[in-house]
């Protein structure tokens, strides 16, 4: 008998910490999703960020970020639409779980060209992917899988039990 595993939808601006193996899914255009996965413990986190960072680069994230993006809630879910905030929040929570970031693997998705907004010569999707790679490199987390950029949106399923993903193009 096959047991159906719970599927959890990760919405825009959400960070979700996974402490027991489950399947998570999200839909991305120019947004980016980073899955941080511990292969031995089958734990980790996922974020769905819309923008790389606030335009006020002087503001910075801390463990408990004071910025508005880290205080807004919708149906009890913390909304973090900025990648720098959501990534730092994920790292802080992973450290609190006692996981060593050097043992994590990263899966990177999204960054499609679905918004025509161009800043500093790059689309929002391109900026999201560049920042995601920069943050992962800074924390010495290897990207083991990526499906990024292009002109199509994506629906991503990630299984924290098997470390497998499924990507459907939209």
C-alpha positions in Angstrom: 0.0 0.0 0.0 1.4 3.4 -1.0 1.2 6.1 1.6 0.3 9.6 0.3 2.7 12.2 1.6 1.4 15.6 2.6 2.1 18.4 0.0 2.7 21.9 1.4 2.3 24.9 -0.9 4.9 27.6 -0.3 3.5 31.0 -1.2 5.2 34.2 -2.4 7.2 35.8 0.5 7.1 32.6 2.6 9.9 30.8 4.3 9.1 27.3 5.5 11.3 25.2 7.8 11.1 21.4 7.2 11.8 19.3 10.2 10.2 16.1 9.0 10.3 14.8 5.4 7.5 16.1 3.3 6.8 17.4 -0.2 6.7 21.2 -0.8 5.7 23.0 -3.9 5.5 26.5 -5.3 4.9 28.4 -8.5 7.6 30.8 -9.8 8.0 33.4 -12.5 10.7 35.9 -11.9 10.7 34.9 -8.2 13.3 32.6 -6.9 13.0 29.5 -4.6 16.0 28.2 -2.7 15.8 24.8 -1.1 18.4 24.2 1.6 18.6 20.4 2.3 20.5 18.2 4.7 20.8 14.9 2.9 21.4 12.7 6.0 18.7 14.2 8.2 16.2 15.1 5.5 15.6 18.5 7.0 16.0 22.0 5.7 14.1 25.0 4.5 12.7 26.6 1.4 12.0 30.2 0.6 10.0 31.9 -2.2 11.4 35.4 -2.7 10.0 38.0 -5.1 12.8 40.6 -5.1 16.5 40.5 -4.4 16.5 43.2 -1.7 15.0 46.5 -0.7 16.2 49.5 -2.6 17.6 50.8 0.7 20.8 48.7 0.7 21.9 50.5 3.9 19.4 48.4 5.8 20.6 45.0 6.7 19.1 41.8 8.0 19.9 40.4 11.4 18.8 37.2 13.1 15.5 38.8 14.0 15.2 41.2 11.1 13.6 44.5 12.0 12.5 45.3 8.4 8.9 45.3 7.6 9.3 42.3 5.2 10.0 40.2 8.3 7.1 41.4 10.3 4.2 41.1 7.9 2.0 38.1 8.4 -0.8 36.7 6.3 -2.8 33.9 7.8 -0.1 33.4 10.4 2.7 33.0 7.8 5.7 35.3 7.9 6.1 37.1 4.6 9.6 37.7 3.4 9.5 38.9 -0.2 13.2 40.0 -0.2 15.7 37.3 -0.9 18.4 38.7 1.4 15.9 38.7 4.3 14.5 35.3 3.6 17.9 33.7 3.1 19.3 35.1 6.3 16.2 34.0 8.2 16.5 30.5 6.8 20.2 30.3 7.8 19.4 31.5 11.3 16.6 28.9 11.7 18.8 26.1 10.3 21.5 27.0 12.8 18.9 26.9 15.6 18.0 23.4 14.5 21.6 22.4 15.1 22.4 21.8 11.4 25.8 22.6 10.0 25.5 24.8 6.9 28.5 23.1 5.4 26.5 19.9 5.2 23.6 21.5 3.3 22.9 21.2 -0.4 21.1 23.9 -2.3 18.5 23.5 -5.0 17.8 26.8 -6.9 14.7 27.5 -9.1 13.1 30.4 -10.9 14.3 33.7 -12.0 12.4 33.6 -15.3 11.9 36.6 -17.5 8.2 37.2 -16.5 8.6 40.8 -15.4 9.7 43.4 -17.9 11.2 45.5 -15.1 14.9 46.0 -15.7 17.2 47.6 -13.1 20.9 48.1 -13.5 20.7 46.4 -16.9 19.3 43.1 -15.5 15.8 41.7 -15.1 14.4 41.0 -11.7 14.8 37.3 -12.4 18.5 37.7 -13.3 19.1 39.8 -10.2 17.3 37.2 -8.0 19.5 34.4 -9.4 22.7 36.4 -9.1 22.0 37.2 -5.5 21.0 33.7 -4.6 24.3 32.3 -6.0 26.2 35.0 -4.2 24.5 34.2 -0.8 25.0 30.4 -1.3 28.7 30.9 -2.2 29.2 33.2 0.9 27.9 30.4 3.1 29.8 27.6 1.3 26.6 25.8 0.3 27.0 23.8 -2.9 24.2 24.1 -5.6 23.5 20.5 -6.5 20.5 21.3 -8.8 19.3 24.4 -10.6 16.5 25.2 -13.1 16.8 29.0 -13.6 16.2 31.9 -16.0 14.5 31.5 -19.4 11.1 32.9 -20.4 8.7 30.3 -18.8 7.3 30.1 -15.3 7.7 26.9 -13.3 5.8 24.8 -10.8 8.3 23.1 -8.6 7.8 20.1 -6.3 10.6 19.1 -3.9 10.5 15.9 -1.9 12.5 16.3 1.4 12.3 12.5 1.8 14.0 11.5 -1.5 15.9 14.7 -2.3 14.2 14.8 -5.7 12.4 17.6 -7.6 9.9 17.8 -10.3 9.6 20.9 -12.5 6.6 21.6 -14.7 6.9 24.6 -17.1 4.0 27.0 -17.4 
